[in-house]
Amino acid sequence: MNNKLFILVFLCCVSLTISAQGFIDVESGVAFTVYNDVKIPSDGGTEFSLADETPPGPIFVIRNRIGYTFAERHNISILVAQLTAQGSGRLENDVVYQDKTFLSGSMLTSRYRFDSYRISYRWDFIKNDDLLVGVGLTGKLRSADISLMDDTGYVNREDLGVVPLINFRTEWFFYNNWGVLLDGAALVTPFGRAEDINLALMYSPKPNIQLRVGYRFLEGGSDGGGNVYTFSMFNYLTAGVTVKF
């Protein structure tokens, strides 16, 4: 019985391997801050806007994803997405951040870093030549840091946490090799929310290559969890390519 079970498992693994297909996805572009509100600590700090007090310019962004499709409808992928916004401005009011007070009139420099590392599984319950629709689960490791500095000193707050998300993907090829992509990952809880949504126009010059240009928005934050209040939103203009092998 054990030998038969071993042979069955082995044959299943071989079958999955034969039908598997890897892919690499690279996306780049520029991001713009819509809002970025901070209050740390949430019970004694000053709520202020990084976007207004220290406005950053356009932010160069890049996202790298590698994955594996097996048994035609099952997908596993790893994503690395990094974002750093830096800006400066003169304060109109006193700001208490962590245990330091930055005085009104001082020239303040900020650095907002939000790096995301995700592992995802997705099941494509509709998949044909023109349409793909899938849904799955994502585990997101969030590495964030908010730093403030003026001529009197420097202070920062780092945060590392794991967040579960629901991911989805829809591809619709409406005319020959032209299509529309809607994909993302999101979740809303009483402690905060996270949304990362992408809408893009696709063109597939070859069966194993997809090119796209589109719009992405990244929004979310937490309200008081870990004594931190922070909510932000960024708009992206992007271009990307997916290569299957």
N, C-alpha and C positions, 0 to 999 in steps of 0.2 A: 504493500500500500504506500509506504514512504517513497519508494522508487517511482511509482506511478505519479504521485503528487509532485515530486521533484521534476519529472519530465514535463508535466502539464505546466508548471510555473515557468520552466525554461522555454517552452514553446510560446507561451504568452509573451514573455520578455522579448524573444526574437521577433515575434510578430509586431510588437509595438515599435521596436527599433527600426525594422524595415519600413514601416509607414511613418516614421518620425521625420520632421523637417525643422532645421534650426533657422533662426533669423536674427539679424542685427538691425537696430533702429537708432538713428541719430537725428536729433532735432536741435536747431539753433535759431536764435533770433534776438529780439530786444523786448524788455519788459518795462512797463511804466507803473509807477505807484499811484493807485487810486486813493487809498487811505491807509494809515498805519498808526493806530492808536495804542498807547502804552500807559500802564499804571503799575509800577512795581516799587514797593509792595502794594497789593491791592487794597489793604486796609489803612495805609498811611502815606502812600506815595501820591504824586501829582499826576492826574490824567492829562496827557498832552499828545500832540500829533507829530510824529517824526516827519510825516509828509509836509506839514505846514511849517514847523519850526526849523527843520533841517532838510529842505527839499532836495531829493536826489535827482540826477538826470536819468536818461535812458540807461538801462542795465543790460549788458550782454549776458545771455543765458545759453546754456547747452545742457541737453539731456541725452543720456546714453542708456539703451535698453538692449538686452540680449535674452533670447528665449528659445523655446522648444515646443513644437506642436506634434503631438503624438495621437495615434488612433483617430486622426483627421479632425476631431472636434475638441480636443483637450490641449490647453496651452499653459505653460509655466514660463514666467519671465522674471528678470531682475532689472530694476531701474535705479539709476543714479541721477538725481536732479538737484542741482545746486543753485542757490540764489544769494547774492550779496548786494545790498543797496547801501551806498555811502552818500552823505550829504552834510551840509553845514549851513548855519544861519544864526542870526542874532535873536536871542530870547526876548520875548515881550513880557514874560512873567517869570517869577521864580519857579523852578522845577525841582522837586524832591524825588530823587531816583536812587533806589537802594538806601544807603545811609548817608548820601551826599546831597547837598543843596547847590544847584547851579543858579546863580543870581540873574535877575532880569538885566538885560543889556549886554551880557557876556556872549562872546562868539562860541557857539557850541558845534561840535562835530559829532556825527553819529555814524554807527556802523551796524546794520541789521543783516544778520546772516541766518538763512533758513535752508538747510540742506536736508534732502529727503532720500532715503534708501528703502526700496520696496521690493518685496517678493510677492508675486501674484499667481493665482490660478484662475483660469477662465474656461467655462464650458460653452461652446458655440452650439446652441440648440437649433439655430437655422443656419445652413451653410449650403449655398449653391453658386452657380457662376455669377449671378448678379447681386446676391444679398447674403450678408453675414450678420447674425445677431447673437451676442454672447453676454454672459454675466458670470461673476465670480467673486472671490474674496482676496483681499490684499492685506498683508502685514507691513506696516510702515514704521520705520525707525526715523524719528525726527531729531535732528541735531541743530539747535538754534542758539543764537547769541545776540544780545543787544548791548552795544557799548556806547557810552557817552563820554566826551572829553572836552574840557576847555583849558584855559591857561592856569587853572587852579588845581587840576587833577583829572583822573581817569577812573571810571567805574564801569563794570559790566555784569551782566547776568547771563549765565549759560543754562541750557535746559536740554535734557536728553530723555526721550520717552518713546514708547511703542504705542501705535494707534491702529486699530482695525478699521478697514474701509471696505465698501462694496464697490467693485469695479464693473464696468460695462463697455461694450464696443459694438458699433453698428457701421457696416460698410455697405453702401448701395452704389453699384455701377449703373448709372442711368443711361449712358450713351457710349457704346463701344468701350474704350479704355478709360473713360472719364467717370469719376465717382465722387461721392461725398462720404466723409468720415465723421462720426460723432463718437468720442470715447472719453473715458475719465474714471475717476474714483472719488467717492464722497461718503460722508456719514455725519449725521447730526445727533448729538446727545445732550442731556441736561448740563454737561460740563464744558461743552464747546462744540465746534463744528469744523469740518474740513471739506473743501470742494476743489477739485482739479479737473477742469472740463476743457475739451479741445474740439473745435469744429473746423474742418479743413476740406479743401477741394483737392482731389487726388487725380493723378494720371499714372497709368501703368504702361510704360513703353515695352516692357517684357513681362512674361508671367511671373518672374521672380523678383521684379523691382517695382516699388511704388514710390512715386514722388508726390509731395504735398506742400501746400501753403495754407496757412489758416490763422485762426485766432484762438487763444487759450486764456482762461482766467483761473487764477489761484486765489482762494479766499478762505478765511477761517481764523480760528484762535480759541482761546480759553478764557473763562470768566471766573477768576479767583482760585482755580485749581493750582495748588502749590504756591499760594499767595501771589499769583501772577494774573494780571489782566492785560491781554494783548489781542487785538484783532487787526487784520490787514487784508488788503486786496490788491492784486497786481493784474494788469492786462498785458498779454503777450501778442506780438506779431511774429510768426514763426514760419520756418521752412524745414522740411524733414525728408528723409529717405529711409525706406525699409528694404533690406536685401535678404531674400530667402536662399538658403543653400542646403 
